[in-house]
Amino acid sequence: MNKLEGLTASDGSAVGPLFIREQSSYETSSKQVSLGEVQQEIRYYRRALEVYEHELEQLLIKLRGTASEIIKSQSLILQDEQIKGEIINSIRTNVVSASYAIDQVYELYIGRLRDSASNLFRQRIIDLITIKDRLVKLAAAYSERSKSDEQADTNLELPVSIDSTPQIRGCIVVARDLSPTEVVQLSESKVMGIVLEKGGLTAHAAIVAQSLNIPCLVQIGTQIQDISSGRIGIIDGEEGVLLVNPSPETIREYKTKISDAQVAKKKIKPSRLPAITKDGERVQVHANIEFIQELPMASSYRAEGIGLVRTEGLLYGGLTHKSEKEQDMYYRRLLDDSTGPVVIRLFDVGGDKLHGFTTEESNPFLGWRGIRMLLDEKEMLHSQLRSILKCTQDYPDRIRILVPMVTNIQEVHLLKEELSIVKSELIKEGFTQVQDVPLGIMVEVPAVAVMADKFAKEVDFFSIGTNDLTQYTLAVDRTNDQVGRLFEHDHPAIWKLVQQIQLAAQNEDIEVSVCGELASTLLGASGLIGLGIRNLSMKPSAILSVKKWIHTYMLSEFELFASKIVKVQDREQVHQLFSTIFHRS
């Protein structure tokens, strides 16, 4: 039996034969066309748009919540007037085929995302690739039909469905990467699980898999190249591993485990009670939100607030940020459809590639991103701050502002100055009830963690982003398939940093929360609570299990676990302690 390590992107385990899904390929139509064919090629493009939009509409009928929002975002990209204009202009100016123009224009946008410092944007590349490939395929198909039939016209219908693969029913699908639409297709084919060589925890394919309750592992790496279709595989979502060629005994064991988990899940009901340990210690459990459509799930699972709003979605799909009016509507809907505090993180992107600039960075993760970019892009920063502050009039004492990628105290001082400027301008404009907003920083860079005692004197709260803190502390790019397996957010070094941050916050009497992926795991929540963290923010789908876990144990058990994991030498010992103290096999 082979054991391949990855990351659990969608909870659950699965057993079934492995099916290797090869990456689809396509060829664009010949680059050059005659002047007389230009208008026809434009019609091919427009017809391809119509067909693809109809396909997405059909998918939306089957989806709810976050997954439907992802498909809607693809539809918005299709309708983007700038992209459409560039494609049509390319066909006319360069006298090229529709498929070639589509390919070239979308590749420009894909390149911008690929070079972005934002992990969120880099993981959206597959969405643009999916759109590009489908449009190219449709436009090329119309062109081929026209050549084979002189009477052919763009009114000819093409099949309005995503290509299906019926033989994958009951299988675990293994692929290099998948788009959201492909995940939906696999769900309809009743697959047992998905394993991806690439991808990330916040990739759209992973989010759709979560929405459709499909167990999913990502970042398995190039190990999948040694796997062949037909072998039996097991996804262990708890451990984040794929077992290949397991023994009959192991298969029986996992089938029983999966069956028991399904029964137990049906018994879990959203509790109206807050998260309280067995001996009465209170823990706040909040939700991380990227899409408005995630709010109903957060509400149904009794999230006590929104601990992190990722606002980068307001940038995605265009070259500039949303207008102030559009942002106003977004934040108001966010506040209307939630309860409790709402922590709004300012745009956390590397802005150069998103605004059409040509400046290149050799390492964007260490470059112009987060607060660094915002302090340079004053128009973008002021627009976002204005929208947030205006909301404080109608939603008093609910909003908090979180600043990303802070590395020095001067950045905090400068941000405070910009906040003051924006507030003064709003008051002059008649917004006299605008409130001061608690200001916090993401603790995600080791420099801030090490100097947490100094930063704690300057801000109202800390939010520990364990994803980036791990990435920078361990020098591991979690999107790099070659080293992704070294990304260990429960590494002893991370626990020691969290302990240091918590003590600094406690000494200055400011709040501290954890909004990284670590907070959504049972091991992570146990260690964080034991270290004194009383505010955990996580993906909505993790709230029920974490709340139930907190109810099950005494604070002293969490504290015992925490006291030991800050002293061990590697991650394996952390997991051994977890198994011993909490009796986990």
VEXDREN-2710 file (C-alpha; in Angstrom, 1 decimal):
% VEXDREN-2710
k/r/px/py/pz
1/MET/0.0/0.0/0.0
2/ASN/1.3/3.5/-0.9
3/LYS/0.5/6.5/1.3
4/LEU/0.4/9.8/-0.5
5/GLU/0.2/13.0/1.6
6/GLY/-1.8/16.1/0.6
7/LEU/-4.1/18.7/2.2
8/THR/-7.8/18.1/3.0
9/ALA/-9.8/20.7/1.0
10/SER/-13.2/19.1/1.6
11/ASP/-13.8/16.9/4.7
12/GLY/-14.7/13.3/4.6
13/SER/-13.3/10.0/3.5
14/ALA/-14.0/7.8/0.5
15/VAL/-13.2/4.3/-0.9
16/GLY/-13.4/3.4/-4.5
17/PRO/-11.5/2.6/-7.7
18/LEU/-9.2/5.3/-8.9
19/PHE/-9.9/7.0/-12.2
20/ILE/-7.2/9.2/-13.8
21/ARG/-8.8/12.1/-15.6
22/GLU/-6.4/13.4/-18.2
23/GLN/-6.1/17.1/-18.8
24/SER/-8.3/18.2/-21.7
25/SER/-6.5/19.6/-24.7
26/TYR/-7.7/21.7/-27.6
27/GLU/-6.4/23.4/-30.7
28/THR/-7.3/26.9/-31.9
29/SER/-8.4/27.4/-35.4
30/SER/-5.8/28.7/-37.8
31/LYS/-4.5/32.0/-36.7
32/GLN/-5.0/34.1/-39.9
33/VAL/-8.4/34.5/-41.7
34/SER/-9.3/36.5/-44.7
35/LEU/-10.8/40.0/-44.5
36/GLY/-14.1/38.6/-45.7
37/GLU/-14.2/36.1/-42.8
38/VAL/-13.8/38.6/-40.0
39/GLN/-17.5/39.3/-39.4
40/GLN/-18.2/35.6/-39.4
41/GLU/-15.5/34.9/-36.8
42/ILE/-17.0/37.6/-34.6
43/ARG/-20.4/35.9/-34.9
44/TYR/-18.7/32.6/-33.9
45/TYR/-17.4/34.3/-30.8
46/ARG/-20.7/35.8/-29.9
47/ARG/-22.5/32.5/-30.4
48/ALA/-19.9/30.7/-28.3
49/LEU/-20.7/33.2/-25.5
50/GLU/-24.4/32.5/-25.7
51/VAL/-24.0/28.8/-25.6
52/TYR/-21.5/28.9/-22.6
53/GLU/-23.8/31.3/-20.7
54/HIS/-26.6/28.9/-21.1
55/GLU/-24.5/26.1/-19.9
56/LEU/-23.7/28.1/-16.7
57/GLU/-27.3/28.8/-16.2
58/GLN/-28.0/25.1/-16.3
59/LEU/-25.4/24.5/-13.7
60/LEU/-26.8/27.2/-11.4
61/ILE/-30.1/25.3/-11.2
62/LYS/-28.2/22.5/-9.5
63/LEU/-26.1/24.6/-7.0
64/ARG/-26.7/26.6/-3.9
65/GLY/-24.7/28.9/-1.7
66/THR/-21.0/29.5/-2.3
67/ALA/-20.8/27.1/-5.2
68/SER/-23.5/29.0/-7.1
69/GLU/-21.7/32.3/-6.5
70/ILE/-18.6/30.8/-8.1
71/ILE/-20.5/29.9/-11.3
72/LYS/-22.0/33.4/-11.3
73/SER/-18.6/34.9/-11.1
74/GLN/-17.6/32.9/-14.3
75/SER/-20.8/34.3/-15.9
76/LEU/-19.7/37.8/-15.0
77/ILE/-16.3/37.3/-16.5
78/LEU/-18.0/36.1/-19.7
79/GLN/-20.0/39.3/-19.8
80/ASP/-17.1/41.6/-19.0
81/GLU/-17.3/44.3/-21.7
82/GLN/-13.6/45.1/-21.6
83/ILE/-12.7/41.5/-22.3
84/LYS/-15.3/41.1/-25.0
85/GLY/-14.2/44.3/-26.6
86/GLU/-10.6/43.2/-26.7
87/ILE/-11.4/39.9/-28.3
88/ILE/-13.6/41.5/-31.0
89/ASN/-11.0/44.2/-31.6
90/SER/-8.3/41.5/-31.9
91/ILE/-10.3/39.6/-34.6
92/ARG/-10.8/42.8/-36.6
93/THR/-7.4/44.4/-36.2
94/ASN/-5.2/41.3/-36.5
95/VAL/-7.6/39.5/-38.9
96/VAL/-7.4/36.3/-36.8
97/SER/-9.9/33.5/-36.0
98/ALA/-12.2/33.8/-33.0
99/SER/-10.6/30.9/-31.2
100/TYR/-7.1/32.4/-31.6
101/ALA/-8.3/35.8/-30.4
102/ILE/-10.1/34.3/-27.4
103/ASP/-7.0/32.3/-26.5
104/GLN/-4.6/35.3/-26.7
105/VAL/-6.8/37.8/-24.8
106/TYR/-7.6/35.4/-21.9
107/GLU/-3.9/34.4/-21.7
108/LEU/-3.1/38.1/-20.9
109/TYR/-5.5/38.0/-18.0
110/ILE/-4.3/34.6/-16.8
111/GLY/-0.7/36.0/-16.8
112/ARG/-1.7/38.9/-14.6
113/LEU/-3.3/36.5/-12.0
114/ARG/-0.3/34.1/-12.2
115/ASP/2.1/37.0/-11.4
116/SER/-0.1/38.4/-8.6
117/ALA/1.2/38.2/-5.0
118/SER/-2.3/37.2/-3.9
119/ASN/-2.7/33.5/-3.2
120/LEU/-6.4/34.0/-3.6
121/PHE/-6.0/35.3/-7.2
122/ARG/-3.4/32.7/-8.1
123/GLN/-5.9/30.0/-7.2
124/ARG/-8.5/31.6/-9.5
125/ILE/-6.4/31.0/-12.6
126/ILE/-8.1/27.7/-13.3
127/ASP/-11.4/29.6/-13.6
128/LEU/-10.1/31.7/-16.4
129/ILE/-8.5/28.8/-18.1
130/THR/-11.8/26.9/-18.0
131/ILE/-13.6/29.8/-19.6
132/LYS/-10.9/30.3/-22.2
133/ASP/-10.8/26.6/-23.1
134/ARG/-14.6/26.2/-23.4
135/LEU/-15.0/29.4/-25.5
136/VAL/-12.1/28.3/-27.8
137/LYS/-13.7/24.8/-28.2
138/LEU/-17.1/26.3/-29.1
139/ALA/-15.8/28.9/-31.5
140/ALA/-13.5/26.4/-33.2
141/ALA/-16.5/24.0/-33.5
142/TYR/-18.6/26.6/-35.3
143/SER/-15.6/27.4/-37.6
144/GLU/-15.2/23.7/-38.5
145/ARG/-18.9/23.2/-39.2
146/SER/-18.8/26.2/-41.4
147/LYS/-16.0/24.7/-43.4
148/SER/-17.6/21.3/-43.8
149/ASP/-21.0/22.7/-44.7
150/GLU/-21.3/25.7/-47.0
151/GLN/-24.8/26.3/-45.7
152/ALA/-23.7/26.3/-42.1
153/ASP/-24.6/29.3/-40.0
154/THR/-24.0/30.4/-36.5
155/ASN/-27.6/29.4/-35.6
156/LEU/-26.5/25.8/-35.8
157/GLU/-26.9/24.3/-32.3
158/LEU/-24.1/22.7/-30.4
159/PRO/-24.7/20.3/-27.5
160/VAL/-25.5/22.5/-24.4
161/SER/-23.8/20.4/-21.8
162/ILE/-20.4/19.9/-20.2
163/ASP/-18.7/16.8/-21.6
164/SER/-19.6/13.8/-19.4
165/THR/-17.6/10.7/-18.5
166/PRO/-20.2/8.0/-17.3
167/GLN/-17.6/5.4/-16.4
168/ILE/-16.4/7.5/-13.4
169/ARG/-19.5/6.7/-11.3
170/GLY/-18.4/5.4/-7.9
171/CYS/-14.8/6.2/-8.5
172/ILE/-12.2/8.5/-6.8
173/VAL/-11.2/10.9/-9.6
174/VAL/-7.5/11.9/-9.7
175/ALA/-6.5/14.9/-11.8
176/ARG/-3.9/17.6/-12.1
177/ASP/-6.5/20.3/-11.5
178/LEU/-10.2/20.8/-12.0
179/SER/-12.5/23.8/-12.6
180/PRO/-15.7/24.4/-10.6
181/THR/-17.8/23.3/-13.6
182/GLU/-15.9/20.0/-13.9
183/VAL/-16.4/19.4/-10.1
184/VAL/-20.2/19.9/-10.6
185/GLN/-20.1/17.5/-13.6
186/LEU/-18.3/14.9/-11.4
187/SER/-20.9/15.3/-8.7
188/GLU/-23.6/14.5/-11.2
189/SER/-21.7/11.4/-12.2
190/LYS/-21.8/10.3/-8.5
191/VAL/-18.0/10.2/-7.9
192/MET/-16.9/9.2/-4.4
193/GLY/-14.1/11.7/-4.0
194/ILE/-11.5/13.9/-5.8
195/VAL/-7.7/14.1/-5.6
196/LEU/-5.8/16.9/-7.2
197/GLU/-2.1/17.2/-7.9
198/LYS/-2.4/21.0/-7.6
199/GLY/-5.0/23.4/-6.2
200/GLY/-5.3/25.0/-2.8
201/LEU/-7.7/25.1/0.2
202/THR/-9.4/28.3/-1.1
203/ALA/-9.5/27.2/-4.8
204/HIS/-12.9/27.3/-6.4
205/ALA/-12.8/23.6/-7.1
206/ALA/-12.2/22.9/-3.4
207/ILE/-15.1/25.3/-2.4
208/VAL/-17.5/23.6/-4.8
209/ALA/-16.4/20.2/-3.6
210/GLN/-17.2/21.3/0.0
211/SER/-20.6/22.6/-1.1
212/LEU/-21.4/19.3/-2.8
213/ASN/-20.0/17.2/0.1
214/ILE/-17.4/15.5/-2.0
215/PRO/-14.3/14.5/-0.1
216/CYS/-11.3/16.2/-1.7
217/LEU/-7.6/16.3/-1.3
218/VAL/-5.3/18.8/-3.0
219/GLN/-1.6/19.3/-3.4
220/ILE/-0.8/15.6/-3.6
221/GLY/1.9/16.6/-6.0
222/THR/3.5/14.8/-8.9
223/GLN/3.2/11.5/-7.0
224/ILE/-0.2/11.0/-8.9
225/GLN/1.8/10.4/-12.1
226/ASP/2.6/6.9/-10.7
227/ILE/-1.0/6.1/-10.2
228/SER/-3.0/4.1/-12.8
229/SER/-6.8/3.8/-13.2
230/GLY/-8.5/0.8/-11.7
231/ARG/-6.5/0.5/-8.5
232/ILE/-8.5/0.8/-5.3
233/GLY/-7.9/4.1/-3.4
234/ILE/-8.9/5.5/0.0
235/ILE/-9.2/9.2/0.8
236/ASP/-8.6/9.8/4.5
237/GLY/-9.8/13.3/5.0
238/GLU/-8.9/13.4/8.6
239/GLU/-5.2/12.7/8.0
240/GLY/-5.1/14.3/4.5
241/VAL/-3.7/11.2/2.7
242/LEU/-4.5/9.0/-0.2
243/LEU/-4.0/5.3/0.3
244/VAL/-3.3/3.4/-2.9
245/ASN/-3.7/-0.4/-3.1
246/PRO/-4.9/-0.9/0.5
247/SER/-5.4/-4.4/2.0
248/PRO/-8.9/-5.9/2.1
249/GLU/-8.8/-5.4/5.9
250/THR/-8.0/-1.7/5.5
251/ILE/-10.8/-1.3/3.0
252/ARG/-13.3/-2.9/5.4
253/GLU/-12.0/-0.7/8.2
254/TYR/-12.5/2.5/6.2
255/LYS/-15.9/1.5/4.9
256/THR/-17.1/1.0/8.5
257/LYS/-15.5/4.3/9.5
258/ILE/-17.3/6.1/6.7
259/SER/-20.6/4.5/7.5
260/ASP/-20.3/5.4/11.2
261/ALA/-19.3/9.0/10.4
262/GLN/-22.4/9.4/8.2
263/VAL/-24.7/8.2/11.0
264/ALA/-22.9/10.5/13.5
265/LYS/-23.2/13.5/11.1
266/LYS/-27.0/13.1/10.9
267/LYS/-27.2/13.4/14.7
268/ILE/-25.2/16.6/14.9
269/LYS/-27.7/19.5/15.0
270/PRO/-26.8/23.2/15.1
271/SER/-26.7/24.1/18.8
272/ARG/-28.1/27.5/20.0
273/LEU/-25.7/27.3/22.9
274/PRO/-22.4/29.0/22.6
275/ALA/-19.1/27.0/22.4
276/ILE/-18.3/26.2/26.1
277/THR/-15.9/23.6/27.4
278/LYS/-17.1/20.8/29.6
279/ASP/-16.2/22.9/32.7
280/GLY/-17.7/26.2/31.5
281/GLU/-15.0/28.1/29.7
282/ARG/-16.5/30.3/26.9
283/VAL/-15.0/30.3/23.3
284/GLN/-16.3/32.6/20.5
285/VAL/-16.7/30.8/17.2
286/HIS/-16.9/33.0/14.2
287/ALA/-17.1/32.4/10.4
288/ASN/-14.6/33.3/7.6
289/ILE/-16.5/34.6/4.6
290/GLU/-15.4/35.1/1.0
291/PHE/-18.8/35.2/-0.7
292/ILE/-22.1/36.7/0.5
293/GLN/-23.8/33.3/-0.3
294/GLU/-21.8/31.7/2.6
295/LEU/-23.8/33.7/5.2
296/PRO/-26.9/31.5/5.4
297/MET/-24.6/28.5/6.2
298/ALA/-22.8/30.5/8.9
299/SER/-26.1/31.6/10.3
300/SER/-27.6/28.1/10.4
301/TYR/-24.5/26.8/12.2
302/ARG/-24.8/29.6/14.7
303/ALA/-21.7/31.5/14.0
304/GLU/-21.5/34.3/16.6
305/GLY/-20.0/36.8/14.2
306/ILE/-17.9/37.1/11.0
307/GLY/-14.3/36.9/12.1
308/LEU/-12.8/37.5/8.6
309/VAL/-14.4/39.0/5.5
310/ARG/-12.1/38.5/2.5
311/THR/-12.9/41.5/0.3
312/GLU/-10.7/40.6/-2.6
313/GLY/-13.8/39.3/-4.5
314/LEU/-14.7/42.9/-5.0
315/LEU/-11.6/43.1/-7.3
316/TYR/-11.8/39.8/-9.1
317/GLY/-13.1/39.9/-12.7
318/GLY/-11.9/43.3/-13.6
319/LEU/-8.9/45.6/-13.7
320/THR/-10.1/48.0/-11.1
321/HIS/-11.9/47.9/-7.7
322/LYS/-15.7/48.1/-7.5
323/SER/-17.2/51.5/-7.3
324/GLU/-17.9/53.0/-3.9
325/LYS/-21.6/52.5/-4.5
326/GLU/-21.1/48.8/-5.2
327/GLN/-19.0/48.4/-2.1
328/ASP/-21.7/50.2/-0.1
329/MET/-24.2/47.6/-1.2
330/TYR/-21.9/44.7/-0.5
331/TYR/-21.0/45.7/3.0
332/ARG/-24.7/46.6/3.9
333/ARG/-25.9/43.2/2.7
334/LEU/-23.1/41.6/4.6
335/LEU/-24.2/43.3/7.8
336/ASP/-27.9/42.8/7.2
337/ASP/-27.5/39.0/6.7
338/SER/-25.3/38.4/9.7
339/THR/-25.3/38.9/13.5
340/GLY/-22.5/39.9/15.8
341/PRO/-19.2/41.6/15.0
342/VAL/-18.0/41.8/11.4
343/VAL/-14.3/42.0/10.8
344/ILE/-13.6/43.4/7.3
345/ARG/-10.1/42.9/6.0
346/LEU/-8.8/45.5/3.7
347/PHE/-7.9/44.4/0.1
348/ASP/-5.1/41.9/0.5
349/VAL/-3.7/41.7/-3.0
350/GLY/-0.5/42.4/-5.0
351/GLY/-2.1/45.2/-7.0
352/ASP/0.4/45.8/-9.8
353/LYS/-0.8/42.9/-12.0
354/LEU/-4.4/43.8/-11.4
355/HIS/-4.2/47.3/-12.6
356/GLY/-2.5/46.7/-15.9
357/PHE/0.9/48.0/-14.8
358/THR/3.9/46.2/-16.4
359/THR/6.2/46.3/-13.3
360/GLU/7.5/42.8/-12.7
361/GLU/8.5/41.3/-9.3
362/SER/10.8/38.4/-9.0
363/ASN/9.1/37.3/-5.8
364/PRO/5.6/38.8/-5.5
365/PHE/5.0/37.0/-2.1
366/LEU/7.7/39.2/-0.7
367/GLY/6.8/42.3/-2.7
368/TRP/4.1/44.9/-3.2
369/ARG/1.1/43.5/-1.5
370/GLY/-1.4/44.1/1.3
371/ILE/-0.9/47.4/3.3
372/ARG/2.2/48.2/1.1
373/MET/0.1/48.4/-2.0
374/LEU/-2.9/50.1/-0.2
375/LEU/-0.7/53.0/1.1
376/ASP/0.5/53.6/-2.5
377/GLU/-2.9/53.2/-4.0
378/LYS/-4.7/55.9/-2.0
379/GLU/-7.8/56.1/-4.3
380/MET/-8.5/52.4/-3.8
381/LEU/-7.8/52.6/0.0
382/HIS/-10.0/55.7/0.5
383/SER/-12.8/54.2/-1.5
384/GLN/-12.9/51.1/0.7
385/LEU/-12.5/53.0/3.9
386/ARG/-15.3/55.4/3.0
387/SER/-17.7/52.5/2.3
388/ILE/-16.9/50.8/5.6
389/LEU/-17.1/54.0/7.7
390/LYS/-20.4/55.0/6.2
391/CYS/-21.9/51.7/7.3
392/THR/-21.1/52.5/10.9
393/GLN/-23.9/55.0/11.0
394/ASP/-26.6/52.3/10.5
395/TYR/-24.7/49.4/12.1
396/PRO/-23.0/50.9/15.2
397/ASP/-20.5/48.9/17.2
398/ARG/-20.5/46.0/14.8
399/ILE/-17.7/46.7/12.3
400/ARG/-14.0/46.2/12.7
401/ILE/-11.2/46.9/10.2
402/LEU/-8.4/44.4/9.7
403/VAL/-5.1/45.4/8.0
404/PRO/-3.2/42.8/6.0
405/MET/0.5/42.2/5.5
406/VAL/1.7/44.6/8.2
407/THR/5.5/44.4/8.9
408/ASN/6.3/47.5/10.8
409/ILE/4.7/50.0/13.2
410/GLN/5.0/52.9/10.8
411/GLU/2.5/51.2/8.5
412/VAL/0.0/51.2/11.3
413/HIS/0.6/54.9/12.0
414/LEU/0.1/55.8/8.3
415/LEU/-3.1/53.7/8.1
416/LYS/-4.5/55.6/11.1
417/GLU/-3.7/58.9/9.4
418/GLU/-5.6/57.8/6.3
419/LEU/-8.6/56.7/8.4
420/SER/-8.6/60.0/10.1
421/ILE/-8.5/61.9/6.7
422/VAL/-11.4/59.8/5.3
423/LYS/-13.5/60.2/8.4
424/SER/-13.0/64.0/8.4
425/GLU/-14.1/64.1/4.7
426/LEU/-17.2/62.1/5.4
427/ILE/-18.2/64.4/8.3
428/LYS/-17.8/67.5/6.0
429/GLU/-20.1/65.7/3.5
430/GLY/-22.8/65.3/6.1
431/PHE/-22.1/61.8/7.5
432/THR/-22.1/63.2/11.0
433/GLN/-22.8/59.9/12.7
434/VAL/-19.7/58.1/11.4
435/GLN/-18.1/56.1/14.2
436/ASP/-14.5/55.3/15.1
437/VAL/-13.8/51.7/14.2
438/PRO/-11.6/49.3/16.1
439/LEU/-8.5/48.7/14.1
440/GLY/-6.6/45.4/14.1
441/ILE/-3.8/43.9/12.2
442/MET/-3.2/40.5/10.7
443/VAL/-0.3/38.8/12.5
444/GLU/1.0/36.8/9.6
445/VAL/4.6/37.9/9.3
446/PRO/7.2/36.6/11.8
447/ALA/8.5/40.1/12.4
448/VAL/5.2/41.1/13.8
449/ALA/4.9/37.9/15.9
450/VAL/8.3/38.5/17.4
451/MET/7.5/42.1/18.2
452/ALA/3.9/41.5/19.2
453/ASP/4.4/43.3/22.5
454/LYS/5.2/46.5/20.6
455/PHE/2.3/46.2/18.1
456/ALA/-0.1/45.4/20.9
457/LYS/0.3/49.0/22.1
458/GLU/-0.8/50.4/18.8
459/VAL/-3.9/48.5/17.8
460/ASP/-7.2/47.3/19.2
461/PHE/-6.9/43.6/18.3
462/PHE/-4.8/40.9/16.7
463/SER/-6.0/38.4/14.1
464/ILE/-3.5/35.6/13.6
465/GLY/-3.4/34.4/10.0
466/THR/-1.8/31.0/10.5
467/ASN/-1.8/30.3/6.8
468/ASP/0.7/33.0/5.9
469/LEU/2.4/32.9/9.2
470/THR/3.2/29.3/8.5
471/GLN/4.3/30.1/5.0
472/TYR/6.7/32.8/6.0
473/THR/8.0/31.1/9.2
474/LEU/8.7/27.8/7.4
475/ALA/9.8/29.4/4.1
476/VAL/7.2/27.2/2.3
477/ASP/5.1/28.5/-0.6
478/ARG/1.9/26.6/0.0
479/THR/0.9/26.9/-3.7
480/ASN/4.2/25.4/-4.8
481/ASP/3.5/21.7/-5.6
482/GLN/7.1/20.7/-5.0
483/VAL/7.3/21.9/-1.4
484/GLY/3.6/22.1/-0.5
485/ARG/3.8/19.0/1.7
486/LEU/6.3/20.9/3.9
487/PHE/3.5/23.4/4.8
488/GLU/2.7/22.3/8.4
489/HIS/0.5/24.8/10.2
490/ASP/0.7/22.7/13.3
491/HIS/4.5/22.8/13.4
492/PRO/6.0/23.4/16.9
493/ALA/7.5/26.7/15.7
494/ILE/4.0/28.0/14.9
495/TRP/2.7/27.0/18.4
496/LYS/5.5/28.9/20.0
497/LEU/4.8/32.0/18.0
498/VAL/1.1/31.8/18.8
499/GLN/1.9/31.6/22.5
500/GLN/4.1/34.7/22.2
501/ILE/1.4/36.6/20.4
502/GLN/-1.3/35.7/22.9
503/LEU/0.8/36.7/25.9
504/ALA/1.6/40.1/24.3
505/ALA/-2.1/40.7/23.6
506/GLN/-3.0/39.6/27.1
507/ASN/-0.5/42.0/28.7
508/GLU/-2.0/45.0/26.8
509/ASP/-5.6/43.8/27.3
510/ILE/-6.4/43.6/23.6
511/GLU/-8.4/40.9/21.9
512/VAL/-6.7/38.2/19.8
513/SER/-8.4/35.7/17.4
514/VAL/-7.1/33.1/14.9
515/CYS/-8.6/33.1/11.4
516/GLY/-6.3/30.7/9.6
517/GLU/-7.0/27.1/8.6
518/LEU/-5.5/25.9/11.8
519/ALA/-8.6/27.1/13.8
520/SER/-10.9/24.8/11.8
521/THR/-9.2/21.6/12.7
522/LEU/-9.8/19.7/16.0
523/LEU/-6.1/19.5/16.8
524/GLY/-5.7/23.2/16.0
525/ALA/-8.7/24.4/18.0
526/SER/-7.5/22.3/20.9
527/GLY/-4.0/23.8/20.9
528/LEU/-5.3/27.4/20.4
529/ILE/-7.8/27.2/23.3
530/GLY/-5.1/25.6/25.5
531/LEU/-2.8/28.6/24.7
532/GLY/-5.5/31.1/25.8
533/ILE/-7.1/32.0/22.5
534/ARG/-10.9/32.5/23.0
535/ASN/-11.9/33.6/19.6
536/LEU/-11.7/31.2/16.6
537/SER/-12.8/32.0/13.1
538/MET/-13.2/29.3/10.5
539/LYS/-14.9/28.2/7.3
540/PRO/-18.7/27.7/8.0
541/SER/-18.6/24.0/7.3
542/ALA/-16.2/23.4/10.2
543/ILE/-18.3/25.2/12.9
544/LEU/-20.4/22.3/13.9
545/SER/-17.6/19.8/14.5
546/VAL/-15.4/22.4/16.3
547/LYS/-18.3/23.5/18.6
548/LYS/-19.1/19.8/19.4
549/TRP/-15.4/19.2/20.1
550/ILE/-15.2/22.1/22.5
551/HIS/-18.2/20.9/24.4
552/THR/-16.6/17.5/24.9
553/TYR/-13.5/18.3/26.8
554/MET/-12.3/20.2/29.9
555/LEU/-10.2/23.4/29.6
556/SER/-7.5/21.6/31.6
557/GLU/-7.2/19.0/28.9
558/PHE/-6.7/21.7/26.2
559/GLU/-4.2/23.4/28.5
560/LEU/-2.3/20.2/29.1
561/PHE/-2.0/19.6/25.3
562/ALA/-0.9/23.2/24.7
563/SER/1.8/23.1/27.4
564/LYS/3.4/20.1/25.7
565/ILE/3.2/21.0/22.0
566/VAL/5.3/24.2/22.5
567/LYS/8.1/22.0/23.8
568/VAL/8.3/19.2/21.2
569/GLN/10.7/19.1/18.2
570/ASP/8.5/18.1/15.3
571/ARG/4.9/17.9/14.0
572/GLU/4.8/14.1/14.4
573/GLN/5.2/14.5/18.2
574/VAL/2.4/17.1/18.1
575/HIS/0.0/14.5/16.6
576/GLN/1.2/11.8/19.0
577/LEU/0.3/14.0/21.9
578/PHE/-3.1/14.8/20.4
579/SER/-3.8/11.1/20.0
580/THR/-2.8/10.3/23.6
581/ILE/-4.5/13.2/25.4
582/PHE/-7.7/13.1/23.4
583/HIS/-7.8/9.4/22.8
584/ARG/-7.8/9.7/19.0
585/SER/-6.7/6.7/17.0
END
